[in-house]
Amino acid sequence: MRDFLRSITPAFLLEWNRNRKKNNRREALEKQKTSGKALSIQDLINDFKSLGIRSGDVILVHSSLSKIGYIENGPKTLIRALQNLVGDEGTILMPTSPNAEYQYDFIKKNPVFDVINTPSKTGKITEVFRTSENVVRSVHPTEPVAAWGKNAQWFVEGHFGELTPYTEKSPFKRVSDKNGKLVYIGVTLDNAGTNLHTLEDALDFKFPIYANEIFEVEVIDENGVKHLVKTKAHNPEFSKKRKCDQLIPLFEQVGILTRGKIGEAPTLVFEAKGFFDTMVKLYKEKGVTMYTPKGSE
């Protein structure tokens, strides 16, 4: 019903509503700040622990800063909380996509992707994280991932030159291979469902999710060396058919999802290997995908 209402609502009304929500949220955060109700690093550590995040964990984090509440010293405090919690044996990853639109529309403009200087458009936390000390970033023009920790370099090094972003060499798939966790802070699969695409790149997928064109893009690596790489992009017309959140109950049924809160933000934590294995199983047995969450018709 929500998707239907969006489809029939004029664009200017959708934009007005988004701005209204943002303004209301800013006012609420300002009240928290002035009232002294700020979240400390220990508050955040306690919340992450309650969701099962432990020392040595590999975690891929999607986030919405405004949903969490007012944090002492902002995103840096949340990042430090995660680093303190997973420790020297753990690894933290965050998607740092340079585009805030459909891949196809973005890549058609033939942008240059500079791994050091191109900012992340996936939220304030990710931008602060990617520019933090000892963080490395994968060299992929549409879906780069930043990483910190013990195996950070291994997670990002296979991403360069991959024709599609979610292959077995990508950070997204490697989180599953290392029995990591997918953490959704204040967001859901509908607006941060990148790991769902690992199914599509792993199998002979039945839907034409990628546009036919192959794009050649200039990327600049961490040493300032320029490369021309080829990449595909999702077909935007097919992307509009996604119903990602309808898959959440299926993951919950098999026991790989933990729900809780980080600050005020509703949070989902998935076991990454179980997430991938469940997708493969349901796809092969019932035709379940983000486009057909109830299976083949």
N, C-alpha and C positions, 0 to 999 in steps of 0.2 A: 504493500500500500504506500509506504514512504517513497519508494522509487517511482511509483506511478504519479504521485502528487508532484514530485520534482519534475517529472517529464512534462507536465501540463502547466507548470508555473512559469510565468515570464521571467527571463533572465534578470531583469532589473529588480524584481521582487526577491529573487534568491540572493542577489548581491546585497540588497538592503537588509535582509534578515541575517546574513553572515556578519555584516558590519554591526548590526544591533547587538548580536551575541558577543562580539569582540568587545564592544564598548561596555556592556554589562559586566563582562569578565574582568576588564581592566579596573572598573570601579570596585569590584569585590576584592581584588588583589590589593588595591591601594588601601582599603579599609583594614585588611589583615596586617598590612605593613605598619600603619599608624597605630593599630591597637596592640602591637607587639606579639601577635599570634603568628610568628614565623617558624617555619620548619627548620630544625637544626640538622647537622650531619648525622647525629645519633638517632634522631627521629626517622630519618630516611633509612639508615642501616637497619633499624628495628623493623621497619615496614618490609624491606627487601628480605630479611631473614624469615619473616612470617610467610612469605611466598616461596620459601624453599631455596633462595639463592645462598650459596655456600662458598667457602674458600675453594679455589681450584676450578670453579665453574667456567664454562665457555658460554657467554650470553650475547645474543644479538638483540639490541634494544631499539624499539620504536617508541616515540614519545611525543607528548604535547605538553610543553612547559606550563601553559596557562591553566591546564586542568588540574595540576598538582596542588596549587596553592602557593602562597608567598614563601619562598625559600631564602634563608639567610645567604647572601652573596650569590644568589641565583644559580645558573647551571653548573658553575664550577663546584658547588657544594654537592650537587647530585652526582657528578662525575667522580669526585673524591670518595663519596660514600660507596659507590660501586667498586672503585679501585681498592679501597680498604677491605671491602668484603671478599672479593674474589682473590685478592692477594697476588703475590709474585708467580704463583702457579696457574692463575686463571687468565682468561682473555676476554676483553670487551670489544664488541663490534657494533657499529652503527651505520645504517645506510646514509649516504651523503649525496643523493641524486642532485645534479645541477639544474634540473628542470622541475617546474611546478605545473606542468601541463602534460598532455599525452606525449609519449615518446616520439611518435611519428611527427607531430606538429613541431616539436622541439628540434629534432634532428634534421628536418627539412630545411631549417635555416642554416644548416651546415656550420654549427658553432665550432670553435676551438675549445677543447677541454684541456685545462692546465691543472694537473693533479695537485699542485701546491696552492695556486691562486684562485681557481674557480670555486666560488662559495657553494655550500650546501643549501638546497632549498627545501630540506625536509625538517625544518624546525630549528629553533635557537640552540637547543641542547646539542644537536649534531654539529652545528657550526663551531660552537665552543670546543667540542670534543675533537674535531678534526684538526684544529689549530693548537691543540694542547701538546705538551712535551711528550716525546717518545711515542707519538701516534703516527702510524703510516696509513696510506690510502691506496686503494687499488686503482690501476690506470684503465678505467673503462668509461667511455664517453657518456653513457646514459644511466648506469646504475653503480657508480663507485661506492666502495664500502671502506670506512675508516676502522682501524683496529689498534688496540693497545694491549700489551701483556706478553705472556710467555711465547705464544705461537703466532703473534701478530703478523710477522712477515710471511709465514707460510700461508696464512689465510688469504692474503691479498695478492700474492705473487702469481697465481695461476689465472688471474682475471684478464690480464693483458692479452689482446688479440683474439679473444673469444667472440665468435660471430653473434651469439646471443648471450644475454647477461647472466643466465641462471644455470649454466652447465655444471657438470661434475667438478670442474676446476674452480668454480666460483665460490666466493665466501659464503653465499647462501646455502649451497649444498654441503660445503665443508663443515658448517656448523652441525648439520645432521650427522655427518660422518664421525664427528668428535663427541657425539652424544651431548651436544649443548642444549641450550634453552632459548626459546623465543619469548621476549618480554615486550608486552604491549602496554605502555603507560598512558592512559587517557585516550588511546586510539584502539581501533579494532581492525579486523581483516579487511573491512570495506575500504578503509583509507590507508592501510599499510600492509597489504597482502602479498608482499614480494616473494615470500617463501612458497606461496602456492604455485608460483611459476616454475619451481624446480621440477614438479611433476611433468610439466609440458616440455621441458628441455631434456628430460630423462628418457622419455618414451616416444614412440611414433604416434604423436598426439593426433586425435581425430578431427580437431577443429583448426581452421586456418587463422590462428591467432596472430601470426606475423604478416605484415604487409609484404608484397612481392619484391619491392625494391631492396637492394643492398646498398647501403650508404658508405661513402668513404669520408672519414673524419680525421682531422689533425688532432693529435693528442701530444701533450708535452709532459714528459716524465719528471721525476723528482730531481734529476740532474740537469734539467733544462733542454734535454734532447727531444727534438720533434720527430714524431712518427705518423705515418698514415695508416689507419686501421679501418677494417671493414666491419660493419655492424648492421644487424636488422633492427626493426622497431615494430612494436605491437600495432596491429591494425586498429585504429581508434573506433571504427564501427563495431568491431567485435568486442573491444574493451568495454563498450557501453552496456554489454549484456551480462556483465559480471554480477553475481549475487553472493559475494564472499562470506558475509556474516551468516548466511543460511547454513554454512558448513560447521559453524561453531558447535552446535549440539552433537554433531557426529564425533568430534574430537573429545567432547566431554563424556560421551557414552563409553568410549574405550579407555577412559581414565588417564589421559595425557594432558589434561588442562587443569590448572589451579587458578582460582579467582581470588582477588583481594583488592587492596588499595595501596597506592603509594601517595601519601598525603591524602588529598581529596579525590585523586584520580582513580576511577575503576581500572583495574589492571588484570591482564591475562598473561599467564605463563604456560607455554606449551613445551613439552619435551620434543626437541627438534627431530630426533630420529623417529619417534612415534608419529609425529606430524607427517613426515614424508612417507613412512611405511603405510600409514592409514590411507593417505591419498592414493598411493599406488594400488593398494588392495581394493578400495572402493571403486576406483576407476576400472580396474580389470574385471571385477565381479558385477558391478551394477552401472557402470558408466557415469559415476558421480564426478563432477567437476565444479569449478566455480560458476560455470555457465549453465550447468544442469545439476544443481545441488540435490535434486530428488532422483537423480539417475536418468538413464536413457528412457525416452518415452516410447 
